[in-house]
Amino acid sequence: MRKAQEIIAAGLEIGPRMEPCTCGHGRHTHKGTGRRPAPNCTGACATPECPCGRYRESAAYQLAVAALEAQETTLAKALHQADRLARAAHYKDNPREPGQWSIGASDTTTCPRKIWYRNTPPEGFKPDFEPSNEARIGAMVHDKVTEAMRSLYPWRLYGLKVTIAGLDRQSELDWFDPIVGMLDDLKTAGDYKWEKWRDHGPTDDEWGQVALYALALEDMGYTVRTLRLLLLHRAKGISEPHVRPYDRAFAEKYRDLLTGYAFALDSGLELPRSEPGPSHSELCRRCFARTHCWNLVEADKAGRSPESYTVLGPKPEDEVIEWSIEEKLRLAKVRLEAKQAEDEAAALLEGLEPGRYGRVELARQWGGGGVDHAAWAERLANYYSLPEDQRPDINALDVPEKPRHSYLKPKRVRKAILDKEAKEAAK
């Protein structure tokens, strides 16, 4: 390390790196073809009076270069590189054999078409960049939580690999308590997912993943009584549990779903899309197959939305266009009728006291405020028409703001709270 410090203090050469040998001379001074791969100048040093018999990479020089590169690498890029190394190590330790499909318990919430692209990418397919910062941070939080749970409850089974009958690949559960028969699955979330679970908790598809772990455990001879999904807010550090009894028939439904995907791949079939498209779905906008799946390039050239181009086709028939227009008109009517009914229901709440009422609540919210851009533009236009010697300095003008106002917002009490109250009442 001290030698590397000295190299940096002396300054690295400008231009191509010499990749010096431990003898101090550059790699190019050693005998060999000078082409990669080997021998690539791996022989004796040709510098007069140098006793070096073969090229040996200078570890101090390489460390100095690595340290300088690390100094300029952002944290996000470093985490991305670490994640890529971890993934490569995982795939190396768990190679996919010919004829095997990469389908696991977590695919209960995956778009089937994404599974198809992952396993049978079409010829010439080029994957898009797939943002993974949130998932990467979630995985790091997940690991630390698991470490803490392991120190508190050492009798639980952590990271147990299980095989779901009919699938080629193993899945890994979070932790299972064989004494009480409770299987836990930890989910980290941002604001979007935290609010998504507010009213009704996890969807059946999200329960399906942990149910499949339980099914595999039961087939191994364990007794599983309860499933629990633990939702942890990454930013706020708050958590809430969602609990339901284990039901083998429910788990078998999702096993049949995933094995059905595998059978379709065996038959050379394309799996369907389950998302509405990148214009409306965040999952589509982040998917590695979005460009190919939704024909983004072709749709842009045609001046159409990806959904229109892909679902209706490049040159839709008149009957198809007619159906699309009729569908838009029908749904617009439904929306207007629903809006009218909502307004009528909202009128019933005017003047009521905020607070909780059974399974729902009225919460006072504040709206308005901020810059009134329309009023500001009008004021500037009026002043601009004045002679220059009468026009006030813009920095002396007060920026008009919108008035603040309060309103009552009806909300459901969080499902996790209702479940906790029901559990306590049952005692």
C-alpha positions in Angstrom: 0.0 0.0 0.0 2.9 2.4 0.8 4.4 1.8 -2.6 1.0 2.6 -4.2 0.9 5.8 -2.3 4.4 6.7 -3.6 3.3 6.0 -7.2 0.3 8.4 -6.8 2.4 11.1 -5.1 4.9 10.9 -8.0 2.1 11.1 -10.5 1.0 8.6 -13.1 2.1 9.0 -16.7 -0.1 10.8 -19.2 -1.2 8.7 -22.1 -1.4 4.9 -22.5 -0.6 3.0 -19.3 2.7 1.3 -19.3 1.5 -1.6 -17.1 4.9 -1.8 -15.4 6.5 -5.0 -14.3 7.9 -5.5 -10.8 11.3 -4.7 -12.4 10.0 -1.1 -12.9 10.0 -1.2 -16.7 6.8 -1.1 -18.9 5.2 -4.2 -20.2 6.1 -3.2 -23.8 9.8 -3.6 -22.9 9.4 -7.3 -22.3 9.7 -10.0 -25.0 6.6 -11.4 -26.6 4.1 -10.7 -29.4 2.5 -7.7 -27.8 -0.9 -9.0 -28.7 -3.7 -10.0 -26.3 -4.2 -12.7 -25.2 -1.0 -14.3 -24.0 1.9 -14.3 -24.5 1.4 -10.5 -24.7 5.0 -9.5 -23.7 5.4 -12.0 -20.9 9.0 -12.8 -21.5 12.3 -11.4 -20.2 12.8 -7.6 -20.1 14.8 -6.3 -23.1 16.1 -3.2 -21.2 19.9 -3.4 -21.1 21.3 -4.7 -17.8 17.8 -5.5 -16.4 17.9 -9.0 -14.8 14.2 -9.5 -15.1 13.5 -13.0 -16.5 9.8 -12.6 -17.1 7.0 -10.1 -16.8 5.3 -9.9 -13.5 2.5 -7.4 -13.0 3.2 -4.6 -10.5 0.6 -5.0 -7.8 1.4 -1.6 -6.4 0.9 0.1 -9.7 -2.5 -1.7 -10.3 -3.6 -0.7 -6.8 -2.7 2.9 -7.4 -4.7 2.9 -10.7 -7.7 1.2 -9.0 -7.6 3.7 -6.1 -7.7 6.6 -8.5 -10.5 5.1 -10.5 -12.4 4.4 -7.2 -11.9 8.0 -6.2 -13.9 9.2 -9.2 -16.6 6.5 -9.1 -20.0 7.6 -7.8 -21.6 5.6 -5.0 -24.5 4.6 -7.3 -22.0 3.3 -9.9 -20.0 1.4 -7.3 -23.2 -0.2 -6.0 -24.2 -1.1 -9.5 -20.8 -2.8 -10.1 -21.0 -4.7 -6.8 -24.5 -5.9 -7.8 -23.3 -7.0 -11.2 -20.5 -9.0 -9.6 -22.9 -10.6 -7.1 -25.2 -11.6 -10.0 -22.4 -13.0 -12.0 -21.3 -15.1 -9.0 -24.9 -16.3 -8.5 -25.3 -17.4 -12.1 -21.9 -19.1 -11.9 -22.9 -21.0 -8.8 -26.3 -21.8 -10.1 -25.9 -22.4 -13.9 -29.0 -23.1 -15.9 -28.8 -26.5 -17.6 -30.1 -26.9 -21.2 -33.8 -27.4 -21.2 -34.3 -25.7 -17.8 -36.4 -22.6 -17.4 -35.7 -19.7 -15.1 -39.0 -19.5 -13.3 -39.3 -19.1 -9.5 -41.7 -18.3 -6.8 -41.2 -14.5 -7.2 -42.6 -14.8 -10.7 -46.2 -14.8 -9.3 -46.0 -11.0 -9.7 -44.0 -11.0 -13.0 -45.5 -10.1 -16.3 -45.6 -13.5 -18.3 -44.1 -11.8 -21.4 -41.1 -10.7 -19.3 -40.6 -14.3 -18.3 -40.7 -15.3 -22.0 -38.1 -12.7 -22.9 -35.9 -13.8 -20.0 -35.9 -17.4 -21.0 -36.3 -17.3 -24.8 -35.1 -14.0 -26.1 -35.9 -13.7 -29.9 -33.1 -13.5 -32.4 -31.4 -10.0 -32.5 -33.0 -9.0 -29.2 -31.1 -6.3 -27.3 -32.1 -5.7 -23.7 -32.8 -2.2 -22.5 -31.3 -0.7 -19.4 -33.3 -1.8 -16.4 -33.2 0.7 -13.4 -32.4 -1.3 -10.2 -31.4 1.3 -7.7 -34.4 0.9 -5.5 -34.2 -2.9 -5.6 -30.5 -2.8 -4.9 -31.0 -0.7 -1.7 -33.9 -2.9 -0.8 -31.7 -6.0 -1.0 -29.1 -4.3 1.2 -31.8 -3.4 3.8 -33.1 -7.0 3.5 -29.7 -8.5 4.3 -29.3 -6.3 7.4 -32.7 -7.1 8.7 -32.1 -10.8 8.2 -28.8 -10.5 10.1 -30.7 -8.9 13.0 -33.4 -11.5 13.0 -30.8 -14.3 13.0 -29.1 -12.9 16.1 -32.4 -12.7 17.9 -34.1 -15.9 16.8 -31.4 -18.4 15.9 -33.8 -21.4 15.8 -35.5 -20.1 12.6 -34.5 -21.3 9.2 -33.0 -18.5 7.2 -32.4 -18.4 3.4 -33.5 -22.0 3.0 -33.5 -23.1 -0.6 -36.7 -25.0 -1.6 -37.8 -26.7 -4.8 -41.4 -26.2 -6.0 -42.6 -29.3 -7.7 -42.7 -28.9 -11.5 -40.2 -26.1 -11.6 -36.5 -26.4 -12.6 -35.0 -23.7 -10.4 -34.8 -23.5 -6.6 -36.3 -20.6 -4.7 -35.0 -19.1 -1.5 -37.3 -18.1 1.4 -36.6 -15.4 3.9 -37.1 -17.2 7.2 -39.3 -19.9 8.7 -40.1 -20.7 12.3 -40.6 -24.5 12.5 -41.7 -24.3 16.1 -44.8 -22.1 15.5 -45.1 -22.9 11.8 -44.9 -19.3 10.6 -43.3 -18.4 7.3 -42.1 -14.8 6.9 -41.4 -12.9 3.7 -39.9 -9.4 4.0 -40.8 -6.7 1.5 -39.1 -3.3 1.4 -41.1 -0.5 0.0 -41.1 3.2 -1.1 -44.1 5.5 -0.8 -45.9 4.0 -3.8 -46.0 0.5 -2.5 -46.6 1.6 1.1 -49.8 3.4 0.0 -50.7 0.7 -2.4 -51.0 -1.7 0.5 -53.0 0.8 2.6 -56.6 -0.2 2.0 -56.4 -3.9 1.1 -52.9 -5.1 1.9 -51.0 -7.5 -0.4 -52.7 -8.8 -3.6 -53.3 -12.5 -4.1 -50.3 -12.6 -6.5 -48.1 -11.1 -3.8 -49.4 -13.7 -1.3 -48.8 -16.4 -4.0 -45.0 -16.1 -3.7 -44.8 -16.9 0.0 -47.6 -19.5 -0.4 -45.4 -21.4 -2.8 -42.5 -21.4 -0.3 -44.9 -22.9 2.2 -46.0 -25.5 -0.3 -42.5 -26.6 -0.8 -41.8 -26.7 2.9 -44.9 -28.8 3.4 -43.7 -31.2 0.7 -40.4 -31.4 2.6 -42.3 -32.5 5.8 -42.6 -29.2 7.7 -45.9 -28.0 9.2 -46.8 -24.5 8.0 -49.7 -22.8 9.7 -49.3 -19.1 9.0 -48.0 -16.8 6.3 -46.8 -13.3 7.1 -45.7 -10.5 4.8 -43.6 -7.9 6.5 -43.7 -4.5 4.8 -40.8 -2.2 5.7 -40.7 1.4 4.4 -37.1 2.0 3.2 -37.1 5.8 3.9 -39.1 6.0 7.1 -38.1 2.8 8.8 -41.6 1.9 9.8 -43.1 -1.5 9.2 -46.4 -3.4 9.4 -47.3 -7.1 9.2 -49.9 -8.7 7.0 -51.0 -12.2 8.2 -53.1 -15.0 6.7 -53.4 -18.7 7.4 -51.7 -21.1 5.0 -54.0 -22.7 2.4 -52.6 -25.5 0.3 -55.2 -25.2 -2.4 -54.3 -21.5 -2.8 -50.6 -22.3 -3.1 -51.3 -25.1 -5.6 -53.2 -22.6 -7.8 -50.0 -20.5 -8.1 -47.9 -23.6 -8.6 -50.1 -24.6 -11.5 -49.8 -21.0 -12.9 -46.0 -21.1 -13.0 -45.8 -24.7 -14.3 -48.2 -23.6 -17.0 -45.7 -20.9 -18.0 -43.0 -23.6 -18.2 -45.2 -25.9 -20.3 -45.9 -23.0 -22.7 -42.2 -22.4 -23.0 -41.6 -26.1 -23.6 -44.2 -25.9 -26.4 -42.5 -22.8 -28.0 -45.4 -20.5 -27.2 -45.2 -16.8 -26.5 -46.4 -15.8 -23.1 -49.0 -13.0 -22.9 -48.5 -9.5 -21.5 -50.2 -8.7 -18.2 -49.4 -4.9 -18.1 -51.1 -2.2 -20.1 -48.0 -0.7 -21.7 -45.3 1.9 -21.1 -47.7 4.8 -21.4 -49.5 3.7 -18.2 -47.4 1.1 -16.4 -44.3 1.9 -14.4 -43.3 -1.8 -14.7 -43.4 -1.6 -18.4 -41.3 1.6 -18.4 -38.6 -0.1 -16.3 -38.7 -3.5 -18.1 -35.5 -4.6 -20.0 -37.7 -5.7 -22.9 -39.8 -2.6 -23.3 -38.4 -1.4 -26.6 -38.9 -4.8 -28.4 -42.1 -5.8 -26.6 -43.9 -2.6 -27.3 -42.3 -1.6 -30.6 -41.2 1.7 -29.2 -39.0 2.7 -32.2 -41.6 1.7 -34.8 -44.4 3.4 -32.9 -42.5 6.6 -32.6 -41.7 6.7 -36.3 -45.4 6.2 -37.1 -46.5 8.9 -34.6 -48.6 6.5 -32.6 -48.5 5.3 -29.0 -46.7 2.0 -28.3 -50.0 0.5 -27.2 -51.9 1.5 -30.4 -49.1 0.3 -32.7 -48.6 -3.0 -30.8 -52.2 -3.9 -29.9 -54.0 -2.6 -33.0 -51.2 -3.4 -35.4 -49.1 -1.2 -37.8 -52.1 -0.8 -40.2 -55.3 -1.5 -38.3 -58.5 -2.3 -40.2 -61.4 0.1 -40.0 -63.4 -2.3 -37.9 -60.6 -2.4 -35.3 -60.4 1.4 -35.2 -64.2 1.6 -34.9 -64.0 -0.8 -31.9 -61.3 1.3 -30.3 -63.3 4.5 -30.6 -66.5 2.8 -29.3 -64.5 1.6 -26.3 -63.1 5.0 -25.5 -66.6 6.5 -25.7 -68.1 3.8 -23.5 -65.4 4.2 -20.8 -65.7 8.0 -21.0 -69.4 7.6 -20.2 -68.6 5.3 -17.3 -66.1 7.8 -15.9 -68.5 10.7 -16.1 -71.3 8.7 -14.4 -68.8 7.6 -11.7 -67.6 11.2 -11.2 -71.2 12.4 -10.8 -71.9 9.7 -8.3 -68.7 10.5 -6.4 -69.6 14.3 -6.3 -73.0 13.4 -4.9 -71.4 11.2 -2.2 -68.9 13.9 -1.4 -71.7 16.4 -0.7 -72.9 14.2 2.1 -69.6 14.7 3.9 -69.6 18.5 3.9 -69.6 20.0 7.4 -68.9 16.7 9.2 -66.2 16.5 11.9 -62.9 14.9 11.0 -62.0 11.7 12.8 -62.3 8.0 12.5 -65.6 6.2 11.9 -65.3 2.5 12.1 -63.2 1.2 9.3 -62.9 4.6 7.6 -61.9 8.1 8.6 -62.2 11.7 7.6 -58.8 13.5 7.5 -58.4 17.3 7.2 -56.1 18.1 4.4 -54.6 21.4 3.3 -54.4 22.5 -0.4 -53.6 25.5 -2.4 -50.7 27.7 -1.7 -47.6 28.3 -3.9 -47.1 30.8 -6.7 -50.2 31.9 -8.6 -48.6 31.8 -12.0 -51.6 33.2 -13.9 -51.9 36.2 -11.6 -48.1 36.7 -11.7 -48.1 36.7 -15.6 -51.0 39.2 -15.6 -49.2 41.5 -13.2 -46.0 41.4 -15.3 -47.9 42.1 -18.5 -49.5 45.2 -16.9 -46.2 46.6 -15.7 -44.5 45.8 -19.0 -46.9 48.2 -20.8 -45.7 51.1 -18.6 -43.0 53.5 -19.8 -39.5 52.3 -18.8 -39.0 55.2 -16.4 -42.3 54.2 -14.6 -41.7 50.5 -14.6 -40.8 49.1 -11.1 -37.8 46.9 -10.6 -38.9 43.2 -10.9 -37.1 42.3 -7.6 -39.3 44.8 -5.7 -42.6 43.1 -6.8 -44.4 40.7 -4.5 -45.1 37.4 -6.1 -48.8 36.5 -5.8 -49.6 33.2 -4.1 -52.7 31.0 -4.2 -54.8 31.0 -1.0 -54.5 28.1 1.3 -57.7 26.1 2.0 -58.6 23.0 3.9 -60.9 20.1 2.9 -61.9 16.7 4.3 -60.5 13.7 2.6 -62.2 10.3 3.2 -59.7 7.4 3.7 -59.8 3.8 4.8 -58.0 2.9 8.0 -54.9 0.9 7.0 -55.6 -2.7 6.7 -52.7 -3.7 9.0 -54.3 -1.6 11.7 -57.7 -3.2 11.3 -56.1 -6.6 11.3 -54.3 -5.8 14.5 -57.4 -4.5 16.2 -59.4 -7.6 15.1 -56.7 -9.9 16.5 -56.7 -8.0 19.9 -60.5 -8.1 20.0 -60.5 -11.9 19.4 -58.3 -12.4 22.4 
